[in-house]
Amino acid sequence: MKETIYTSQSSLNAPRAFLRSVRDDLRVVYHISWQLFVRNLKLQVRQSLLGYAWMLLPPLIAGLVWVFLGRARVLNVQTMGIPYPVFVLAGVLLWQGFVDALNCPLQQLSNAKSTLAKVRVPHEAFVAAGAAVVVFNSLIRLAVLLGVMLWFKTPLTGSLALVPLGLLALLVLGLALGWLLALLGLLYADVSNALSVIINLWFLITPVVYTLPPRFAFWLQLNPVTPLLTTTRNWLLAGPAIPTPGFWLVTVLAGVVFGGAWLAYRLAQPHLIARL
């Protein structure tokens, strides 16, 4: 068996060897991540009475709570003719996809800590397998949402064809930030604990269950999730086809941050393994 020795020497001192190792790892990522993806899907139903229902229950319950608050007139939201349950469910399901993608790198790498320190397996395979589960779950949720839209007789327009682009941008943004968090989260449990608190606060400043209030629109649009979520929801619910301001900028930046965060993780990988 080939032995791999990690040293404190920076990989940038030998860029060709670094790029060669990246290339070699990427060649096997697909095969390993597919096997891990299948295993992860089975783990979702193993030792669980409700099985795959858990991919829908949390966002559905959260959506029902906000629908109840809306009908109790605790919230006064203008949804441009779209039934409020459909509006809320679309927002919550898109938000849940982003949160799943955000948690994915840290969760997958933390679960594989013992393996990463002993076996030479590309770390990207674990993240790719987790990301595939996130995509799978998001597609199932979208299918359920389409059923709800038909039930409430929400018009289906040609902008639905753009939804995969908006969903992809949301997931890439989540994965990009998740890679950055994984750098510290593998070393300090505080990151994981703080993340759950931050996500709850983040939900409140993101127009998931309400429309952008004109008074605070400028500040809320500084939230990078806002243009991606509102644009994708507009495409889902027959809203304006023109993206919300900031959509393309955030999409491009998400891709750049994703690449940069992944590269930073690769450079820090020897040090992380030494500390695991």
C-alpha positions in Angstrom: 0.0 0.0 0.0 1.3 3.4 -0.9 2.3 5.5 2.1 1.5 9.3 2.1 3.5 11.6 4.3 2.1 15.0 5.2 4.6 17.7 6.1 4.4 21.3 7.3 6.1 22.5 4.1 3.8 24.7 2.0 2.5 23.0 -1.1 3.1 26.3 -2.9 6.8 25.6 -2.8 6.2 22.8 -5.3 3.3 24.0 -7.4 3.6 21.4 -10.1 3.5 18.6 -7.6 0.5 20.3 -5.9 -1.4 20.6 -9.2 -0.5 17.0 -10.0 -1.9 15.7 -6.7 -5.1 17.8 -7.3 -5.5 16.3 -10.8 -5.0 12.8 -9.6 -7.5 13.2 -6.8 -10.1 14.7 -9.1 -9.8 11.6 -11.3 -11.1 9.3 -8.6 -13.5 11.7 -6.8 -16.5 10.8 -9.0 -16.3 7.0 -8.4 -15.7 7.4 -4.6 -18.3 10.1 -4.2 -21.0 8.0 -6.1 -20.5 5.1 -3.7 -20.6 7.5 -0.7 -23.7 9.2 -2.2 -25.5 5.8 -2.4 -24.4 5.0 1.1 -25.7 8.4 2.4 -29.1 7.8 0.8 -29.4 4.5 2.6 -28.3 6.0 5.8 -31.2 8.5 5.5 -33.7 5.6 5.9 -31.7 3.3 8.1 -33.0 3.0 11.7 -35.7 5.6 10.9 -39.4 5.0 10.9 -40.2 8.0 8.6 -37.1 7.6 6.3 -37.1 10.0 3.4 -40.0 12.0 4.9 -37.3 13.7 7.1 -36.1 15.6 4.0 -39.6 17.3 3.8 -40.8 17.4 7.4 -38.6 20.2 8.9 -39.3 22.7 6.1 -43.0 21.7 5.9 -43.5 22.2 9.6 -41.6 25.5 9.6 -43.7 26.6 6.6 -47.0 25.7 8.4 -46.0 27.7 11.4 -45.4 30.8 9.3 -48.7 30.2 7.4 -50.5 30.1 10.7 -48.8 33.3 11.8 -49.8 34.9 8.5 -53.5 33.8 8.8 -53.5 35.0 12.4 -52.4 38.4 10.9 -49.3 38.5 13.0 -47.6 39.1 9.6 -49.1 41.3 6.9 -47.3 40.2 3.7 -48.2 41.3 0.2 -47.6 38.4 -2.1 -48.9 39.8 -5.4 -51.8 37.4 -5.7 -49.8 34.3 -4.9 -51.5 32.2 -2.1 -49.4 32.8 1.1 -48.9 29.0 1.8 -47.3 28.6 -1.7 -45.2 31.8 -1.2 -44.0 30.6 2.2 -43.4 27.0 1.2 -41.3 28.1 -1.9 -39.2 30.4 0.3 -38.7 27.8 3.1 -37.8 25.0 0.7 -35.2 27.2 -1.2 -33.8 28.4 2.1 -33.5 24.8 3.4 -31.5 23.9 0.3 -29.1 26.7 1.0 -28.7 25.7 4.6 -28.1 22.1 3.7 -25.4 23.2 1.3 -23.9 25.5 3.9 -23.7 22.7 6.4 -22.6 20.0 3.9 -18.7 20.4 3.9 -18.3 20.7 7.6 -20.7 17.9 8.4 -19.3 15.5 5.8 -15.7 16.1 6.7 -16.4 15.9 10.5 -18.2 12.6 10.0 -15.2 11.3 8.1 -12.5 12.5 10.5 -11.3 9.1 11.5 -11.0 8.0 7.9 -9.3 11.2 6.7 -6.4 10.8 9.2 -5.8 7.1 8.3 -6.7 6.5 4.7 -5.5 8.5 1.6 -9.0 9.4 0.2 -9.6 12.7 -1.6 -11.6 14.9 0.9 -13.5 16.3 -2.0 -15.2 12.9 -2.5 -17.0 13.3 0.9 -18.1 16.8 0.1 -19.2 15.9 -3.4 -21.3 12.9 -2.0 -22.9 15.3 0.5 -23.6 17.9 -2.1 -25.2 15.2 -4.3 -27.6 14.4 -1.4 -28.4 18.1 -1.1 -29.2 18.3 -4.8 -31.3 15.1 -4.6 -33.3 16.4 -1.6 -33.8 19.8 -3.2 -35.2 18.2 -6.4 -37.6 16.1 -4.3 -38.7 19.2 -2.4 -39.3 21.1 -5.7 -41.4 18.3 -7.0 -43.6 18.5 -3.8 -43.8 22.3 -4.2 -45.0 21.9 -7.8 -47.8 19.6 -6.5 -48.8 22.3 -4.0 -48.7 25.0 -6.7 -51.1 22.9 -8.8 -53.3 22.3 -5.8 -53.6 26.1 -5.2 -53.9 26.7 -9.0 -50.7 28.8 -9.1 -50.0 29.6 -12.8 -47.0 27.8 -14.3 -45.0 29.9 -16.7 -42.0 29.6 -18.9 -39.8 31.1 -16.2 -39.9 27.8 -14.4 -37.2 26.7 -16.9 -34.8 29.2 -15.1 -35.4 27.7 -11.6 -32.5 25.2 -11.9 -30.1 28.1 -12.5 -31.3 30.0 -9.4 -31.2 26.8 -7.3 -27.7 26.0 -8.5 -26.6 29.5 -7.6 -28.0 29.1 -4.1 -26.4 25.8 -3.6 -23.0 27.0 -4.9 -23.1 30.0 -2.5 -23.9 27.6 0.4 -21.1 25.2 -0.5 -18.6 28.1 -1.0 -19.3 29.5 2.5 -19.4 25.9 3.8 -15.8 25.2 2.5 -14.6 28.3 4.3 -16.3 27.2 7.6 -14.8 23.7 7.3 -11.3 25.2 7.5 -11.9 26.3 11.0 -14.8 23.9 11.9 -12.6 20.8 11.7 -10.4 22.2 14.4 -12.8 24.0 16.7 -16.3 22.7 17.6 -17.3 26.3 18.4 -17.8 26.9 14.7 -20.4 24.2 14.4 -22.2 25.4 17.5 -22.1 29.1 16.4 -23.3 28.2 12.9 -26.7 26.9 14.1 -27.3 30.2 16.0 -26.1 32.3 13.0 -28.4 30.4 10.6 -31.5 31.2 12.8 -30.6 34.9 12.8 -29.8 34.8 9.1 -33.3 33.4 8.4 -34.9 36.4 10.0 -32.9 38.9 7.9 -33.6 37.0 4.6 -37.0 37.5 2.9 -38.0 33.8 3.1 -41.5 34.3 4.5 -42.0 37.9 3.7 -41.5 40.3 0.7 -38.7 42.9 0.8 -40.1 45.9 2.9 -39.2 49.1 0.9 -38.0 50.7 4.1 -35.3 48.1 4.6 -34.8 46.9 1.1 -31.3 48.4 0.7 -30.0 46.7 3.8 -31.6 43.4 3.2 -30.2 43.3 -0.3 -26.7 43.3 1.1 -27.5 39.8 2.3 -26.1 37.6 -0.5 -28.9 35.1 -0.2 -31.6 37.7 -0.8 -31.1 38.2 -4.6 -30.7 34.5 -5.2 -33.7 33.4 -3.2 -36.1 36.2 -4.3 -35.1 35.7 -8.0 -35.6 31.9 -7.9 -38.9 32.3 -6.1 -40.1 34.8 -8.7 -39.2 32.3 -11.4 -41.1 29.6 -9.5 -44.2 31.7 -8.8 -44.8 33.5 -12.1 -43.1 36.7 -10.9 -40.8 39.0 -12.9 -38.4 37.1 -15.1 -35.8 39.8 -14.7 -33.4 38.9 -11.9 -33.4 40.9 -8.7 -30.5 43.4 -8.6 -27.4 41.7 -7.4 -28.3 38.3 -8.7 -25.6 38.0 -11.3 -23.0 39.6 -9.1 -23.6 37.2 -6.2 -23.7 34.3 -8.6 -20.3 35.1 -10.1 -18.8 35.9 -6.6 -20.2 32.6 -5.2 -18.4 30.7 -8.0 -15.1 32.6 -7.3 -15.4 32.1 -3.6 -16.2 28.4 -4.1 -13.0 27.9 -6.1 -10.9 30.0 -3.7 -12.2 28.2 -0.6 -11.6 24.8 -2.1 -8.1 25.8 -3.1 -7.4 27.2 0.4 -8.7 23.9 1.9 -6.3 21.9 -0.4 -3.4 24.0 0.8 -4.4 23.7 4.5 -5.2 20.0 4.2 -1.8 18.6 5.6 -2.1 20.9 8.6 -5.7 19.9 9.2 -4.9 16.2 9.1 -2.0 16.7 11.5 -4.5 18.3 14.0 -7.3 15.8 13.6 
